[in-house]
Amino acid sequence: MNRVVLFSAALLSGFALAAGAQSPAQPGDIKLSDVAGTWEGKSMVGPNDSVFTTWVLTATAARKGWTETFPNRDPLPLRITAVGGDSVVTVMGPYPSVLRRGQMVTTRHVVHVKGDTMTGSFEAHYAAGDVVRGKLAATRKK
């Protein structure tokens, strides 16, 4: 019995250490300074990638200060949840939906950056419980 308890404690300790550890940046990993700037983008859904909204992303060289602005709206703050490889993962919201009047939505973006081009995907999670998935693309303004 004591062996089982000791083994379980050791195993759980290992999981806790692994979960708490952060992997160091790898050579070639994107830095937020590589993404900093103003990006003009569009969000698309459906089999023909129909554009349903445009936006401007303002990215800083730090985790704070990122915003996304839809036409005729105030800027919305983005939270960076992960950075690695060529990718940045952000979350925005909840905020009033661009498409569904009166509904709140939270969006998660996974973007891949190569030079002045950004491509990726999004998931829009509505307060009512449904999820809309789509693509996004942007170019850095010069």
N, C-alpha and C positions, 0 to 999 in steps of 0.2 A: 504494500500500500504506500509506504513512504517513498519508494522509487517512483511510483506513478505520480505522486504529488510533486516530487523534486523535478522529474522530467517535464511535467506540465508547466511548472514555474519557470524552468529554464527556457522552454519553448516560447512561452508568452513573453518573457523578457527579450528574447531575440526578435520577436515580431515587433515589440514596442520600439526597440532600438532601430530596426530597419525602417519602420514607419516614420520615426522622428528624424532620420538622417536625410539630408538633401544632397543629391548628387552634384558634384562640382561641374562648372561649365566646361564643355568640351571644346577643343579647337574647332573653329568653323561655326559654333553656335552664334545665333543672332544676338546682337546687343540692342537694347532699346534705343541707343543713340543711332543705330543703323536705320531705325524706323521713324525717328523724329522728323516732323514736318507736317505739312498740310496735304491731305489726300482727298481727291474727289472720287466718290464711289457710287455704286448702284447695287441694289438688292434685287434678286431675281427668283422667280418660282415657276414651277410647271415644266412640262416636257420641252417647251420652246424657250425656256429661260426668259420669260416675260418680265421686263423691268416694272416693278411696282412702286419703287421710290428711289430717290437719289439722296445723297448725304455728303457731308464734309467731315472727315475725321481729322482732328488735331491731336498729334502724338508728340509727347515730350521724350526726352532722354531718360526720364525717371518713371517710376510706377504711378506717380501722382500727376494729375493735370491733363489726362487724356479725356477728350470729349468727342461726341458725335452730334452733329447738327442736321436736322431734317429741314426742308424748305419751310419757311414761315414759322419756325419753332425756336425756342431757346435751346442752347447747348445742353446735352445730357452727359453726366459723368460716366466714364467707363472704369471698371475695376479690372486690373490685370490679374489673372489667376495662374498663368503659367507662361514661361518663355523657354524655348529650347529648339535646337536644330534651326530650321528656317521659320518657326512658327511662334505666334503670340495668341494666347487665348484670353478673351475678355468677356465680361458680363456687364450688361447695362439694364437698369431698371430696378423695380417696376416703374413704368411710365405709361402715359396715355397712348394707346395704339395709334399708329399712323393710318391703318386701314379699317379698324373696327372701332367706330365712334363709341365712346363711353366705356370701353374695356381697357383694363390694365394688362401690360405684357412685360415680360422679362426676356431679354435675348442673350444668347451665348454665341460668340463669334470665334471661329478658329481661322486665323489668317496665315498665309504663307507669303513671305516677302522675298522678292528677288529684285534687287536694284530698286527701280522706281515703279515696280508693278506689285500689286497685292491681289491675291486670289484666295478664296476660301469658302466656308460654309457658315450658315447660321441656323439656330433653333430658336423659334419664338414660342415661349411658354405663356399661354394666356391664363388669366385668373380663373376662367371657366373650366380649365383643365385640358383643353386641346393644345396640340403642338403643331406648328408649321415649320417645315424645313426648307431651306433654299440655298442659293449660291450668292456670293458677292464678289465684286471686282472693283479695284480702284487703281488710280495712278497718282503719283506724287506731283503736286503742282510745283513748277519751277519758279 
